Amino acid sequence: MSEQSSKGKGFKLTATSRRTERNLDRADSAARFIRPIGSARRKARTVEEIVKEIVYPDEKLAHGYEKPVRLVSKKTAQTAEGFLSNYSWHAGSLKLKIMGGETRKILFRRAGAKVEYLNESWMPSAAEMGMSDQDLADLAAYLQTTGSEAAVDQTVQDEPVPPTGNEPGWQVLTGKDFLNVNCREDTWRWELGHAYCTGKPTGVIRYREPLRDFELLLEWKHKKKGGNSGVFVWATPESIAKLAAGHGRLPHGIEVQVLDLGYAELYEKAYKKPSDWFTSHGDVFPVGPVKMRPFPPVAPNGKRSFPSQETTLGINQWNHYYVRAVKGVVRLWVNGVEVSGGEGISPAAGYLCLESEGAPIEFRNLRLRRLSEMQEMELPTYEPATAVALKAHPALGTWEYLDGYTREVKEDGFVTLRLGETLIWNRRCVSKSENEFVLEGNLVHKLIGEVLHIEGKYQAFRQ
């Protein structure tokens, strides 16, 4: 209680005099404003509940107390702030939840009070208290493990599956933990632990160091129908080095698919083919020369682990992933349900990557727990294979198509694809004839007159 009102965080009352304050508790006062209810019967909270409220305050605030308001009595000039609940205009009453968890009932109409909805919460954020998300996670882990060694063992034994990310050993991930591999500078934007990805160009960012055995928690949300993305587990250093050198778009490793529910519809419409070789509910599959025995059910090609249940939510809804990668086995939980995975994976160490692939997507609440240590390693130097030279070939030069894409055909046998000034890839020529050449990946280029026909899909014209 203070004699002077100031804009701060928390519940505040201002009074012009002690007499006015005493009048608040008088039952026969016409200006009665606030009265506590139910505080004597409040149930004691467990350590786990306290920790959860510290680290994830939004979860509790979303259940009935998500509207911060301010009330000012015209009769007494008193001010009350808190989270609004049980508002009734006909009864002229509402409830406020104030600092410390106490709930108070306010007869706002009798007090002549105006209800003002606040644009921002009065609850101080971690940043305002000088704490980072990692500080809160460390505090949560400390609170849960305070006590005897037996208590620590019991906490680990009783961990939920999937875990919450508040248990011992979890690290909060932010943009500082990831390095760009082959995306543009503006492809990824971070606000603390919340990542915003434009989806363009296709590429990845990687965790700053390689991992062997680990657990990953994250939430993702597609912003466009048919959006595509993924999480790469144990991406090989060789493939990362190749991407960083401008060759290719995605690494070799185990991909945990992040696909919107509308992708199948768009695929069938565009390609006139059935979409029976993938799902939008958490496929797990190897990319490149990586070995994996998929858990059933298995895709028609025998390589993908299809999800056993369909639990993915659509665009603009948050989905929760828990990935466990241990001793050559990857398991995926989608929205709390284990659905897919694979075993016998080789190699079973490498980089953790987040993928950009054509559509905007957001990631948040990323947490990592390492279960084994791995020696430091440097990325290998990528040495491109020798290309078939194209000296004196009639297709030499720069060709333009699709409003801004260019392919520069060079004498040394390398072709560079760009979108505007942005480099997309460099590929080498593997074979040639008089008016034709083929790049790695079986990308056929055929010169007919003054038009370069690319991959049987595009027509390019010389700049």
Secondary structure, DSSP 8 states (H G I E B T S, - for coil): -BSS----SS---B-S-HHHHHHTT-TT-TT--EEE-SGGG-----HHHHHHHHH-HHHHHTTT--EEEEEEETTT--EEEEEEEEEETTTTEEEEE-TTS-EEEE-TTTTTEEEEE-SS-SS--TTTTT--HHHHHHHHHHHHH-S-HHHHHHHHHT--SS--S-STT-EE--GGGEEESSS-TTTEEEETTEEEE---SSEEEEESS-BSSEEEEEEEEESSTT-EEEEEEEE-HHHHHHHHTT--SS-SEEEEEEE-TTHHHHHHHHH-S--TT--SS--EEEESS-EEEE-SSB-TTS--B--SS-----TTS-EEEEEEEETTEEEEEETTEEEEEEEEEES--BEEEEEE-SS-EEEEEEEEEESS------------------TT-TT-EEEEETTTEEEEE-TTSEEEEEETTEEEEEEEEEEE-SSEEEETTTEEEEEETTEEEETTTEEEEE-
